[in-house]
Amino acid sequence: MSLASTVPEPAVAQPVPVKRLLSLDTLRGFDMFWIMGGDEIFYALAKTTTWGWAAFMADQFTHPEWNGFRFYDLIFPLFLFMAGVSTPFSIGSRLQKGDDKGPLARKIITRGITLVMFGIIYNNGLFVKPVEEIRFCSVLGRIGLAGMFAQLIYVYANRRAQYFWFFGILLGYWAALMLIPVPGCGAGVLTMACSLPGYVDRLLVPGKLYLTIHDPEGLLSTVPAICNALLGMYAGALLKEYTSTAGQKMKTLIGVGVAFLVLGWLWDNIFPINKNLWTSSFVLVTGGCSLLLLALFYWIIDVRQYQKGTILFTVIGMNSILIYLAVLIINFEHIADFFFGGLIHQLTSEPLKAVLTVAGMILMKWLFLYILYQKKIFLRV
């Protein structure tokens, strides 16, 4: 990992393509926008108004208590998917040049471990804690591990074998959760207390779990997340092809995306869509949504060349990991209050005050990223 000015193109394990797709950077920024505070706009409106649409949108930016699917459930798997999309452009290009697979694999593993360590720091800070107080599972850890295994599959397996890995993992995970009994509960009980992933976390994960008896970023539930990255690699390989037209690529992305959505919702009847367990049906639904969003952004930005305003999201997308970590050391809310607090507090409209408070925080984060973007400074992992 290094924080430095852009010199040559990104290192092989970096989830940024050698030949950049502006649509991919924009979609990544769109995804991260909600994590860096965009969701709080709807929370603020829902709290200060009686507007039904605001309450609906605020609800969409929460997670279901257990089973179910809302828009906010897409944010995490979409990021994994996009890391996969960039792989054929970065690692794939190196393989085509004849680079040895061994060094590539070592870089991939190093990146995965680095993200796991960043995740532990994000959860627990830099101060030393007793092991029992440390949460080892994390969002960055899942990104690191799922992306690492998916990239290793990409390096060592051909296209056909990658399909077998994808469907084999989804079916194998389903079979494991339905057939392997949990002590005191039996097999196929998909509650927080009795699910196989929760039992594995309690058995193998040191420290504390996020939900005490279960961790949504636990060990076993990381396995199906590999498939979100593999699906992104399929999409990236498709977009990289020179033999297909943009229209053909669009039709394929949309067709597969719709098919996965249908299959995922059908599978939901016997294997519920559940983000906490990262069920196979959840992978299909989020994968289908990811393919459709990529198709939309690709068509608008890279094919139709409607690129005005993309800088708003591209600035975020090119430093997505950095802004995720920056909140640990920079109090953007305090900075926003310093610049805008006096003006905002004089307003009489509560909804306007709430929205402008959030907007000020987002603006400070964006300006921070824009300065780094202008200086070509990016966090490389």
Buried (B, 14 or more C-beta within 10 A) or exposed (E): EEEEEBEEBBBBBBBBBBEBBBBBBBBBBBBBBBBBBBBBBBBBBBEBBEBEEBBEBBBBBBBBEBBBBEBBBBBBBBBBBBBBBBBBBBBBBBBEEEBEBEEBBEBBBBBBBBBBBBBBBBBBEEEEEEEEEBBBBBBBBBBBBBBBBBBBBBBEBEEEEBEEBBEEBBEEBBEBBBEEEBEEBEEBBBEBEBBBBBBBBBEEBEBBBBEEBBBBBBBBBBBBBBBBBBBBBBBBBBBBEEEBEEEEBBEBBBEBBEEBBEBBBEBBEEBBBBBBBBBBBBBBBBBBBBBBBBBBBBBBBBBEEEBEEBBBBBBBBBBBBBBBBBBEEBEBBEBBBEEBBEEBEEEEEEBEBBBBBBBBBBBBBBEBBBEBBEEEBBBBB
